[in-house]
Amino acid sequence: MGIVVQKYGGSSLADADAIKRVARRIVEVKKSGHDVVVAVSAMGDTTDDLLDLAAAVTPLPPARELDMLQSAGERISMALVAMAINDLGFTARSFTGSQAGVITDAQHGKAKIIDVTPGRVTQAIGEGHIVIVAGFQGVSQTTKEITTLGRGGSDTTAVALAAALDADVCEIYTDVDGVFTADPRIVPNARKLDKVSYEEMLELAACGAKILHLRCVEYGRRYDIPIHVRSSFSQLEGTWVSNDPKPGQEETTMEQPIIAGVAHDRSEAKITVVGVPDKVGEAARIFEALADAQINLDMIVQNISAAATSLTDISFTLPRTDGQTAMTALARIQGEVGYDKLLYDDKIGKVSLIGAGMRSHPGITSKFFGALASAGVNIGMISTSEIRISVVVDEASVDDAVRATHTAFDLDADEVEAVVYGGTGR
Amino acid sequence: MGIVVQKYGGSSLADADAIKRVARRIVEVKKSGHDVVVAVSAMGDTTDDLLDLAAAVTPLPPARELDMLQSAGERISMALVAMAINDLGFTARSFTGSQAGVITDAQHGKAKIIDVTPGRVTQAIGEGHIVIVAGFQGVSQTTKEITTLGRGGSDTTAVALAAALDADVCEIYTDVDGVFTADPRIVPNARKLDKVSYEEMLELAACGAKILHLRCVEYGRRYDIPIHVRSSFSQLEGTWVSNDPKPGQEETTMEQPIIAGVAHDRSEAKITVVGVPDKVGEAARIFEALADAQINLDMIVQNISAAATSLTDISFTLPRTDGQTAMTALARIQGEVGYDKLLYDDKIGKVSLIGAGMRSHPGITSKFFGALASAGVNIGMISTSEIRISVVVDEASVDDAVRATHTAFDLDADEVEAVVYGGTGR
């Protein structure tokens, strides 16, 4: 039997009772003959509490010290999980990210994993121990400093360990039953997906589905690690993310649904640069300024210029948290570029339809837009990939748009399946 | 200007405001031209909270994981102190015990420092940074595991760093103004000592004065590091522990007081083994059994055997927390040794008179015992060293005994000097 890597988030480790429940679950897997390596997040609100403390000390904490501070959170949860396992008659060893060989670059607060050298982990496995590893943290290769991986970090730790240990599966435990065809808080009869491809999951994650972070899925795809997303509050099968058929099942491509799901995102804002001279290099100058300000753009639309004026409008979406920075960067180049004015709108939302099957099925776009029209939803911007169509709509129309699309593509389940428990960020 | 090492305890780091106050104090020293290295304990009740969590998970946490858990406490406080220093326009780098090169043996929960290799600390000092080090923790030389140093650990970290860095002074910040001639909660007009020798401080610490731990003083004496015990809540000079005259003062041996202070201890119990056959080897068998049970004895008294019976009684004191273990170990050898019965008394207290001057001054003992008699205090057991006389009395008589002794040796100050703020264990 091979190695099973599991990851438990903060909501699964909220208190001593939750930790004991997680320990029982881990021990069951060990009993079934697998070696088990577990990545853990900080307990419940620990990270928020630590960040509150930092904010009370200084408005501008140095990134190095912020990482040192936050890394204490997983140290607490991993030691407690190891103790709880010990209490059940099994032995466990906890390791910090550094001890587990999670080597990162030196970007504090959003470090990237560049190598995993799990010598102490494999030794502990060889000695028969269950291994608990601090998620979300590592040590920088050049400076030997403690780093944290940023959002989705613990998931990424788990998948990276699974790849380094050549594990059979990476189980991501969360507070929902798996990946759904839409957010069950908006669409109560959304269906849980049994299986989704890495490609679809990447688009879902990029388009606002919060269940798995982009980096984790990218890592899984690169190293071909099957990811099983499931609830720590039930024994149900969750959603398998992989390019292979679900273990134990035949390939089911023939019956594969065209659409995997409908994602939505309310975290973006839209900026329109009005009256840009339609000359070579003007648009480039605008996007150069935004890149210099370290802003990641999402959708970009340039109108065809009105022939009479030779002026054009350029619109783009970006994270709302970057809105102020982007407006400042653009205001600074107004004289140079000579545009007319800037419009800022943060009352928008993005709705995306995702499915690998749409590649070969014409008519998806018209059906999508028809559903939106029937629901009285106005489309602002449009962008597409091979397996995705996204539209920007009024923030107030997002729920209606998601529901109408979900129904139009026959994604509704016969009865309500979903249970939503809460949510964590890490 | 040389290196100043400081140590701040948990009560000096209780919350964000306290941390900011400590940061201002650290920065003042840096401004005066010194390099500063600071050892910190965990904030306020953090350690107790973590231990409560562990107790909620399992009644018997493995020592390795308990150390991993507890070490998170200093990680939090050190990062926050570094942030607060940064907020004042200075740069600070925090280091875990392991990063700072605090190398220990592998005894989890009570590890001993066997080496300090502060390469990263000296490098950071060289780069102009203030250095914050996690107290109370290290890394084991052989197993590379996180260890904690047990009681008094953060003080010991500070003195060990001071020795390794060849610091000018090790300042131990606490919640009282220094070392007093007696516990100010019992003797309100106890006087703060300006200076005390290592030898006297060792006896004071061993006899119940909780202000500095024995190990810290031993370390200071071995490496001749002047220790300045002072309050983090005031700017007053505290007490210098060293064998040299206080810096800036002439040697004052001629005027050195005979008595440094009166210490008391309510943490011990007394066991009497009644009716031990007065034969060679019987006492040895008793103490062997206690040693096997890892029990540290304090005072030991054996009565002269009654000639008629050839039986003797052996009494000794030990930490109350070891009482049950000792009684069990002794009960197990009753058949072998053939003693009559065991008596257990935990309603005792120890009062000690300490002073390097008593070596050369006869009459100290009679004056001490006379004071106790006048106060109506009955003496149970007696033990002496060159610079100390200790007596065991009824627990209820301890306060009277301390006050009577303090007055008899003219230690009372003209007015009340002491302010006591609270207390921490670490």
Boltz contact constraints between the chains, C-beta under 6 A:
constraints:
  - contact:
      token1: [A, 16]
      token2: [B, 56]
      max_distance: 6.0
  - contact:
      token1: [A, 16]
      token2: [B, 57]
      max_distance: 6.0
  - contact:
      token1: [A, 19]
      token2: [B, 57]
      max_distance: 6.0
  - contact:
      token1: [A, 54]
      token2: [B, 83]
      max_distance: 6.0
  - contact:
      token1: [A, 56]
      token2: [B, 16]
      max_distance: 6.0
  - contact:
      token1: [A, 57]
      token2: [B, 16]
      max_distance: 6.0
  - contact:
      token1: [A, 57]
      token2: [B, 19]
      max_distance: 6.0
  - contact:
      token1: [A, 57]
      token2: [B, 80]
      max_distance: 6.0
  - contact:
      token1: [A, 57]
      token2: [B, 83]
      max_distance: 6.0
  - contact:
      token1: [A, 57]
      token2: [B, 84]
      max_distance: 6.0
  - contact:
      token1: [A, 58]
      token2: [B, 83]
      max_distance: 6.0
  - contact:
      token1: [A, 58]
      token2: [B, 87]
      max_distance: 6.0
  - contact:
      token1: [A, 61]
      token2: [B, 83]
      max_distance: 6.0
  - contact:
      token1: [A, 62]
      token2: [B, 86]
      max_distance: 6.0
  - contact:
      token1: [A, 65]
      token2: [B, 79]
      max_distance: 6.0
  - contact:
      token1: [A, 65]
      token2: [B, 82]
      max_distance: 6.0
  - contact:
      token1: [A, 65]
      token2: [B, 83]
      max_distance: 6.0
  - contact:
      token1: [A, 68]
      token2: [B, 79]
      max_distance: 6.0
  - contact:
      token1: [A, 68]
      token2: [B, 94]
      max_distance: 6.0
  - contact:
      token1: [A, 69]
      token2: [B, 79]
      max_distance: 6.0
  - contact:
      token1: [A, 72]
      token2: [B, 72]
      max_distance: 6.0
  - contact:
      token1: [A, 72]
      token2: [B, 75]
      max_distance: 6.0
  - contact:
      token1: [A, 72]
      token2: [B, 76]
      max_distance: 6.0
  - contact:
      token1: [A, 75]
      token2: [B, 72]
      max_distance: 6.0
  - contact:
      token1: [A, 76]
      token2: [B, 72]
      max_distance: 6.0
  - contact:
      token1: [A, 79]
      token2: [B, 65]
      max_distance: 6.0
  - contact:
      token1: [A, 79]
      token2: [B, 68]
      max_distance: 6.0
  - contact:
      token1: [A, 79]
      token2: [B, 69]
      max_distance: 6.0
  - contact:
      token1: [A, 80]
      token2: [B, 57]
      max_distance: 6.0
  - contact:
      token1: [A, 82]
      token2: [B, 65]
      max_distance: 6.0
  - contact:
      token1: [A, 83]
      token2: [B, 54]
      max_distance: 6.0
  - contact:
      token1: [A, 83]
      token2: [B, 57]
      max_distance: 6.0
  - contact:
      token1: [A, 83]
      token2: [B, 58]
      max_distance: 6.0
  - contact:
      token1: [A, 83]
      token2: [B, 61]
      max_distance: 6.0
  - contact:
      token1: [A, 83]
      token2: [B, 65]
      max_distance: 6.0
  - contact:
      token1: [A, 84]
      token2: [B, 57]
      max_distance: 6.0
  - contact:
      token1: [A, 86]
      token2: [B, 62]
      max_distance: 6.0
  - contact:
      token1: [A, 87]
      token2: [B, 58]
      max_distance: 6.0
  - contact:
      token1: [A, 94]
      token2: [B, 68]
      max_distance: 6.0
